[in-house]
Amino acid sequence: MVGAGYRRWATDSEVTAEALLRATDRLGSDVLCTLTDLSVEAADFGQKLIWPEHEAACPDRHDRRIKSLADYATIEPLDPRRTPRMSEHLRLCDRLVQARGNELPLVAFVFGPLGVTSMLRDQAAMYMDLHDDPAAVLACATAINETLIDYCTALAETGVHAIMLDTLFASASIMSKQMWLEMEGPLVRRLAEHIHSLGCMVMIHNCGQGIYFDAQIETMHPEAISFLYPADDCDSLAATKLKYGHQTTLIGAVSPTWIVSAPPEAVEAECMRQIDAMGAGGGFILATGCEYPANLTLDRAEAMVRAARTYGVYDQQHSFVVAGEAVGN
């Protein structure tokens, strides 16, 4: 869109904004989310990053900010308005609100406190630390959460309509529900309550297998959840819709790894299947279940938009229309 490599795109808010706006205009998408990479907050806490030219940044696994149990105590709250990457994200949100704030819902993306902690510490080591000294990990995540509270305040001041929290650890693929409720649950509850008090919607992203819909809804009362796999207590997307669709809006759940090799017509067919499973009655946003692949052309995204516009249409009475027939209210 703008001829920029990934690092420049992710760190220069003017370039990021221009690319996102051009992509949104080309696709005609309905929501604009500000995710660039998951290292924004961790970088400001001192984590060294590796920057591939055409892929998202990632922590340098040979040079972690937290190298031992003792290092957890060295993490202290920051002022997100004065740090390099979080402040740039604030400028991005301000730019997007000015450009499209009256036309589209704008969603700012924030990695949750345990996720940021894991970026500072090798994840396998952090899991061991959670067993050996959970209090040390929790103290670090709490300090990070203080920063995220201030960060969300600053994001809300830009005028964004929602803040999406990445709570990856709230899924069976990573940790038990009870451990998540103990380690991150109280932190994100406070964070979500703060976001709501600012007049913003709370959204969640979690692409883990066996996502804990019940625990996260009880903890954060989100307006929407972005996901890739069915809830841990459901055996299908349709069952997830039936159980949780009346409590929150569902966002997803086309596999981004699958669409890399799937032809556009197969992508359209999969979108139609998901619309059938989760669209009736409203409360469904068709999307990939995680970020659209960085090196993929936009033809699959165009296929998704095409499927939504031709197959996922609501009439004025909020009935869901498939091939001209109203199938739900």
C-alpha positions as CSV (number, residue, x, y, z in Angstrom):
1,M,0.0,0.0,0.0
2,V,2.8,2.5,0.9
3,G,6.0,0.7,-0.1
4,A,7.2,0.4,3.5
5,G,9.0,-2.5,5.1
6,Y,7.4,-4.0,8.3
7,R,9.6,-2.1,10.7
8,R,8.9,1.4,9.2
9,W,5.2,0.5,8.9
10,A,4.9,-0.6,12.6
11,T,6.9,2.3,14.1
12,D,6.0,5.4,12.0
13,S,2.4,6.3,12.9
14,E,1.9,8.3,9.7
15,V,3.0,5.4,7.5
16,T,0.8,3.0,9.6
17,A,-2.2,5.2,9.3
18,E,-1.8,5.8,5.6
19,A,-1.5,2.0,4.9
20,L,-4.5,1.1,7.1
21,L,-6.7,3.8,5.6
22,R,-5.8,2.7,2.1
23,A,-6.5,-0.9,2.9
24,T,-9.8,0.0,4.5
25,D,-10.9,2.0,1.6
26,R,-9.9,-0.6,-0.9
27,L,-11.6,-3.5,0.9
28,G,-14.6,-1.5,2.3
29,S,-14.1,-3.2,5.7
30,D,-16.4,-2.1,8.5
31,V,-14.0,-1.9,11.5
32,L,-10.5,-0.6,11.8
33,C,-8.2,-2.3,14.3
34,T,-4.7,-0.9,15.2
35,L,-2.7,-4.1,15.7
36,T,0.8,-3.9,14.2
37,D,2.7,-6.4,16.3
38,L,2.6,-7.8,19.9
39,S,5.9,-6.2,20.9
40,V,4.7,-2.7,21.4
41,E,4.4,-2.7,25.2
42,A,7.3,-5.1,25.8
43,A,9.7,-2.9,23.7
44,D,9.0,0.1,26.0
45,F,9.8,-2.1,29.1
46,G,13.2,-2.7,27.6
47,Q,12.8,-5.9,25.6
48,K,15.2,-6.1,22.6
49,L,13.4,-6.9,19.4
50,I,14.3,-8.6,16.1
51,W,12.9,-6.9,13.1
52,P,12.5,-9.1,9.9
53,E,11.9,-6.9,6.8
54,H,8.6,-8.4,5.9
55,E,7.3,-9.9,9.2
56,A,6.2,-8.7,12.6
57,A,8.8,-7.9,15.2
58,C,9.5,-10.5,17.9
59,P,11.6,-10.5,21.1
60,D,15.2,-11.5,20.8
61,R,15.1,-14.9,22.6
62,H,18.8,-14.7,23.3
63,D,18.5,-11.4,25.1
64,R,15.4,-11.3,27.3
65,R,14.7,-8.3,29.6
66,I,13.8,-10.7,32.4
67,K,16.6,-13.3,32.7
68,S,16.0,-14.6,36.1
69,L,13.4,-14.7,38.9
70,A,15.1,-11.7,40.5
71,D,14.6,-9.6,37.4
72,Y,10.8,-9.6,37.7
73,A,11.2,-7.1,40.6
74,T,13.0,-4.7,38.3
75,I,9.9,-4.0,36.1
76,E,8.3,-0.8,37.2
77,P,5.3,1.2,35.8
78,L,6.0,3.5,32.9
79,D,4.4,6.6,31.4
80,P,3.1,5.4,28.1
81,R,2.9,9.0,26.8
82,R,6.6,9.2,27.0
83,T,7.8,5.8,25.8
84,P,8.8,5.2,22.1
85,R,6.3,2.6,20.9
86,M,3.2,3.2,23.1
87,S,3.3,6.9,22.4
88,E,3.6,6.2,18.7
89,H,0.5,4.0,18.9
90,L,-1.3,6.9,20.6
91,R,-0.4,9.1,17.7
92,L,-1.6,6.5,15.3
93,C,-5.0,6.3,17.1
94,D,-5.3,10.1,17.1
95,R,-4.6,10.2,13.3
96,L,-7.1,7.5,12.6
97,V,-9.8,9.1,14.7
98,Q,-9.4,12.3,12.9
99,A,-9.5,10.6,9.5
100,R,-12.3,8.0,10.1
101,G,-13.7,8.5,13.6
102,N,-17.1,9.6,12.4
103,E,-17.4,6.8,9.8
104,L,-15.9,3.6,11.3
105,P,-15.6,1.9,14.7
106,L,-11.9,2.3,15.7
107,V,-10.4,-0.4,17.9
108,A,-7.1,0.1,19.7
109,F,-5.1,-3.1,20.4
110,V,-3.4,-3.7,23.7
111,F,-1.5,-6.8,24.9
112,G,-2.7,-8.0,28.3
113,P,-0.4,-7.9,31.4
114,L,0.5,-11.6,31.4
115,G,1.2,-11.4,27.7
116,V,3.6,-8.5,28.0
117,T,5.3,-10.3,30.9
118,S,5.8,-13.4,28.7
119,M,7.4,-11.2,26.0
120,L,10.0,-10.0,28.6
121,R,10.7,-13.5,29.8
122,D,11.1,-16.7,27.7
123,Q,7.6,-18.3,27.9
124,A,8.8,-21.7,28.9
125,A,10.8,-20.1,31.7
126,M,7.8,-18.0,32.8
127,Y,5.6,-21.1,33.0
128,M,8.2,-22.7,35.3
129,D,8.3,-19.4,37.3
130,L,4.6,-19.6,37.8
131,H,5.1,-22.8,39.6
132,D,8.3,-21.9,41.5
133,D,7.4,-18.3,42.5
134,P,4.0,-17.1,41.3
135,A,4.2,-14.1,43.5
136,A,7.2,-12.7,41.6
137,V,5.4,-13.1,38.3
138,L,2.3,-11.6,39.6
139,A,4.1,-8.6,41.0
140,C,5.7,-7.9,37.6
141,A,2.3,-8.3,35.8
142,T,0.8,-5.9,38.3
143,A,3.4,-3.3,37.6
144,I,2.8,-3.7,33.9
145,N,-1.0,-3.5,34.4
146,E,-0.5,-0.1,36.1
147,T,1.1,1.1,32.9
148,L,-1.7,-0.4,30.8
149,I,-4.3,1.4,32.9
150,D,-2.6,4.7,32.1
151,Y,-2.1,3.6,28.5
152,C,-5.9,2.9,28.1
153,T,-6.7,6.3,29.5
154,A,-4.5,7.9,26.9
155,L,-6.0,5.7,24.1
156,A,-9.5,6.7,25.2
157,E,-8.5,10.3,25.1
158,T,-7.8,10.0,21.3
159,G,-11.4,9.1,20.7
160,V,-11.2,5.4,19.8
161,H,-14.4,3.6,20.3
162,A,-13.1,0.3,21.8
163,I,-9.9,-1.2,23.2
164,M,-9.1,-4.8,22.4
165,L,-7.2,-6.7,25.1
166,D,-5.2,-9.8,24.0
167,T,-5.7,-12.4,26.7
168,L,-4.0,-15.3,25.0
169,F,-3.3,-17.2,28.2
170,A,-7.1,-17.6,28.9
171,S,-7.2,-20.8,26.8
172,A,-6.7,-24.5,27.4
173,S,-3.8,-24.5,25.0
174,I,-1.7,-22.6,27.5
175,M,-2.9,-22.8,31.1
176,S,-5.8,-24.0,33.2
177,K,-8.8,-21.8,33.7
178,Q,-8.1,-21.7,37.5
179,M,-4.5,-20.5,37.0
180,W,-5.6,-17.8,34.5
181,L,-8.3,-16.6,36.9
182,E,-5.7,-16.4,39.7
183,M,-2.8,-14.9,37.7
184,E,-4.4,-12.5,35.2
185,G,-8.1,-12.5,35.9
186,P,-8.0,-9.8,38.7
187,L,-5.7,-7.6,36.6
188,V,-7.8,-7.6,33.5
189,R,-11.0,-7.2,35.5
190,R,-9.6,-3.9,36.8
191,L,-8.4,-3.0,33.3
192,A,-11.8,-3.7,31.8
193,E,-13.6,-1.8,34.5
194,H,-11.3,1.1,33.9
195,I,-11.9,1.0,30.1
196,H,-15.6,0.9,30.6
197,S,-15.4,3.9,33.0
198,L,-13.8,5.8,30.2
199,G,-16.8,5.3,27.9
200,C,-15.0,2.8,25.7
201,M,-16.1,-0.7,24.7
202,V,-14.0,-3.6,25.9
203,M,-13.1,-6.2,23.3
204,I,-11.0,-9.4,23.7
205,H,-8.7,-11.2,21.3
206,N,-7.8,-14.8,22.0
207,C,-6.8,-17.2,19.3
208,G,-5.9,-20.1,21.6
209,Q,-7.6,-23.5,21.4
210,G,-10.2,-23.9,24.1
211,I,-10.7,-20.2,24.8
212,Y,-12.4,-19.6,28.2
213,F,-15.4,-17.6,27.1
214,D,-17.2,-18.1,30.4
215,A,-14.3,-16.9,32.6
216,Q,-13.5,-13.9,30.4
217,I,-17.1,-12.8,30.1
218,E,-17.6,-13.0,33.9
219,T,-14.3,-11.1,34.4
220,M,-14.4,-8.4,31.8
221,H,-18.0,-8.2,30.4
222,P,-16.7,-7.6,26.9
223,E,-18.8,-6.1,24.1
224,A,-17.0,-8.5,21.7
225,I,-14.6,-11.5,21.6
226,S,-12.3,-12.2,18.7
227,F,-11.4,-15.9,18.5
228,L,-10.2,-18.7,16.2
229,Y,-11.5,-21.8,17.9
230,P,-14.8,-22.7,19.6
231,A,-15.1,-22.0,23.4
232,D,-13.7,-24.7,25.7
233,D,-17.1,-25.9,26.6
234,C,-18.5,-26.0,23.1
235,D,-17.8,-28.5,20.3
236,S,-18.4,-26.1,17.3
237,L,-18.7,-22.5,16.2
238,A,-22.5,-22.9,16.1
239,A,-22.6,-24.2,19.7
240,T,-20.4,-21.2,20.7
241,K,-22.9,-18.9,19.1
242,L,-25.8,-20.6,20.8
243,K,-24.2,-20.5,24.2
244,Y,-22.5,-17.1,24.2
245,G,-24.0,-15.1,21.3
246,H,-26.6,-13.5,23.6
247,Q,-23.9,-12.3,26.0
248,T,-21.3,-10.8,23.6
249,T,-20.6,-10.1,19.9
250,L,-18.5,-12.8,18.2
251,I,-15.6,-11.9,15.9
252,G,-14.0,-14.5,13.7
253,A,-13.2,-17.1,13.0
254,V,-11.5,-17.8,9.6
255,S,-8.1,-19.4,10.0
256,P,-5.4,-17.1,8.8
257,T,-2.9,-20.0,8.3
258,W,-5.5,-21.8,6.1
259,I,-6.3,-18.9,3.8
260,V,-2.6,-18.7,2.8
261,S,-3.1,-21.7,0.6
262,A,-6.8,-21.6,0.1
263,P,-8.1,-20.2,-3.3
264,P,-10.5,-17.2,-3.0
265,E,-13.5,-19.3,-3.9
266,A,-12.8,-21.7,-1.0
267,V,-12.4,-18.7,1.3
268,E,-15.8,-17.4,0.2
269,A,-17.3,-20.9,0.9
270,E,-15.8,-21.0,4.4
271,C,-17.1,-17.5,5.2
272,M,-20.6,-18.6,4.1
273,R,-20.3,-21.6,6.4
274,Q,-19.3,-19.4,9.3
275,I,-22.1,-16.9,8.6
276,D,-24.6,-19.8,8.7
277,A,-23.1,-21.0,12.0
278,M,-22.9,-17.6,13.8
279,G,-24.7,-14.9,11.8
280,A,-28.4,-15.5,12.6
281,G,-29.8,-12.9,15.1
282,G,-27.0,-10.5,14.8
283,G,-23.9,-10.1,17.0
284,F,-21.4,-11.5,14.5
285,I,-18.4,-9.8,12.8
286,L,-16.8,-11.9,10.1
287,A,-13.0,-11.7,10.3
288,T,-9.9,-13.9,10.5
289,G,-9.4,-15.5,13.8
290,C,-6.0,-13.8,14.2
291,E,-4.1,-11.3,12.1
292,Y,-4.2,-11.4,8.4
293,P,-0.9,-12.9,7.1
294,A,1.7,-10.2,6.6
295,N,2.9,-11.5,3.3
296,L,-0.4,-12.5,1.7
297,T,-2.0,-10.5,-1.1
298,L,-5.4,-9.0,-0.4
299,D,-7.4,-11.2,-2.7
300,R,-8.4,-13.5,0.2
301,A,-9.5,-10.4,2.2
302,E,-11.5,-9.3,-0.8
303,A,-13.1,-12.7,-1.0
304,M,-14.1,-12.4,2.7
305,V,-15.7,-9.0,2.1
306,R,-17.4,-10.2,-1.0
307,A,-18.9,-13.2,1.0
308,A,-20.1,-10.9,3.8
309,R,-21.8,-8.4,1.4
310,T,-23.5,-11.0,-0.8
311,Y,-24.4,-13.6,1.9
312,G,-24.4,-12.0,5.3
313,V,-27.0,-9.2,5.0
314,Y,-29.6,-8.1,7.6
315,D,-32.8,-6.4,6.7
316,Q,-34.3,-3.5,8.6
317,Q,-36.1,-5.8,11.0
318,H,-32.7,-7.3,11.9
319,S,-33.6,-10.6,10.3
320,F,-30.7,-12.5,8.8
321,V,-31.1,-12.9,5.1
322,V,-29.6,-15.9,3.2
323,A,-30.4,-16.2,-0.5
324,G,-33.4,-14.0,0.0
325,E,-34.9,-15.8,3.0
326,A,-35.2,-14.4,6.5
327,V,-33.9,-17.1,8.9
328,G,-33.8,-15.4,12.3
329,N,-34.4,-12.3,14.4
